[in-house]
Amino acid sequence: MTPLETAARALMWVAALVTVVFLMTPLVVTVAVSFGSSSVFTLPPPDWSLRWYQRLANTRGLLPSLVTSLEVAAFSTAVALALGTLCAIALVRGRFPGRDSISTFLVSPLMLPGLVVGIAMLQGFKAAGLRDAYASLLVAHVVITLPYVVRTVLGALSLFDFSLIDAARTLGCSYPMALLRVLVPALAPAFITSGMFAFLASMDNYPISIFFTDAWTKTLPIQMLQYVEENPDPTIAAISTGLVLLAILALIVSDRLVGLRKLAEF
Amino acid sequence: MKALRDPVVLLAAPAVLYLTLLYALPLGWLLAKSFSGPAGLTLQPYTEFFGDPFNWRVIGNTLGSALWVTVVCLAIGYPAGFALARAGTAMQIAMLVAIILPLSVGVVVKAFAWQIVLRRDGVVSQFLVALGIWDEPQRLLFTEAGLVLGAANIFLPFMILPIYSVVKLIDPRLSEAGATLGATPSYRFVRITFPLTLPGVVSGVAFVFSMSVSMYVIPSLLIGDRFQTLSTLTGRSFLFMRNEQLGSTTAVILLALAIAVVVASSWLARRLGSTE
């Protein structure tokens, strides 16, 4: 190996290490702070304690906002999976002009600034007479989740061999049965990956949700940011640790179901 | 109606209709409204906006911080993309977890964590003092360097993953063929490997740059009100200042920036694709 190649290998190793340490730092720090006794985020913590977790139970508004976020994410992901899969089938199977523009259009909410989309929706919904915050959240979040489903299911479908369905029918399957037994299992990894990322994107969304909240309806990120701005103490670290745990759980499940490398496909 | 001869097209209708009504139409309306004054078509909000030197600083802040974030992400992400594609199993799994796990955790959580990391007694400060780079602990929170570091951390996965996805497709035999023909390692990298990674670099840069231009939560938590970007100004004018005119103007400028990035990157990607 020439010195240059050795240097290139060394650079790769350094980059790998830097990446792992750099990317894990915020998560590790959050977890460490949440179990520390210090209220001013001293690290390493002078003593371990669970006081911030006890505080969690008494923090008003946190639980309702978590429930709102989960409901909105579940609803919008379900709707997106249905609409997105149908649309992807049309785009892959159909022979009509403008298919590329349609798929670009459907993925475009991912590429535009969330804040701008949120403002446009706020004014549009107002003009249409939709004033209820909760209903607006449900409707708006489908726009956030749909691109993830369309992008991933479209990719999976373009690799799917549709003659398999004909084969199943030749072997005596009814058409709906053939779809259920052949197409759905083939698309399952795409449903899981896109469903997970869509759900997380909805749970995490701030710039669109902020325009559809009122005193009673707040999503978790909105409530958390408000709390951070009002009283910055490790209570937020405690709830963040819960969310990190949830992410680890989701990762383990989807690793078992589709594999980590599949998740990294972009 | 030639298109409708194929009934499968109807399956696309619900999704397309949904997005048209609830997303495209409102965006179009926002755009139209920003150009209409009491006396019809007008550019006045824009001439007013661009006439104010403060706003030029806002635009400078926006583009400057986005540029720095992109540079930092590229510097770490380019070699990291290679490492991820070529590392052994253990390192690859460690990297995949380190990339995907933070992606599954919300931006509020990560930005809040960076508030802690960037404090005077935070991890970064302790680290730099321990290395001897800094003589005494300093606060990075509420500085531009802190903002860039935090944002680069949050957006780094979006640089690594596209680069990884092109690197892992590069046929190692290409480089070997180059070696057989007498090319030096550096020549092989510059002439064979590097051009093949460019599509990944373009899409990574486009992702990171456009996300940095429109970030809102990260600057609100890491730098505060005295450093305004187009995005924070847009949010503030709607949420706090109730100045919808200013907000619509900056929103349209942001929109134009985002679309410019998308158009430029897909043009570049097409050009790179055609020269292969």
Interface residues (C-beta under 8 A of the other chain):
Chain A: T2 L4 E5 A8 L11 M12 W13 V14 A15 A16 V18 T19 V20 F22 L23 M24 T25 P26 L27 V29 T30 V33 F41 T42 L43 L83 G84 L86 C87 I89 A90 L91 R93 G94 R95 F96 P97 I102 F105 L106 P109 M111 L112 P113 G114 L115 V116 V117 I119 A120 M121 L122 Q123 G124 F125 A127 V139 A140 V142 V143 L146 V150 M196 L200 M203 D204 Y206 P207 I210 F211 L220 P221 M224 L225 V228 P232 I236 A237 S240 L243 V244 A247 I248 A250 L251 L260 R261 L263 A264 E265 F266
Chain B: A3 D6 V8 V9 L10 L11 A12 P14 A15 V16 Y18 L19 L22 Y23 A24 L25 P26 L27 W29 L30 K33 I76 G77 Y78 P79 A80 F82 A83 L84 R86 A87 M91 I93 A94 M95 L96 V97 A98 I99 I100 L101 P102 L103 S104 V105 G106 V107 V108 V109 K110 F112 A113 W114 Q115 I116 V117 R119 D121 G122 V123 Q126 N153 L156 P157 I160 L161 P162 Y164 S165 P185 S186 F189 S210 V213 S214 Y216 V217 S220 L221 S231 T234 G235 F238 L239 G247 S248 A251 V252 L254 L255 A258 I259 V262
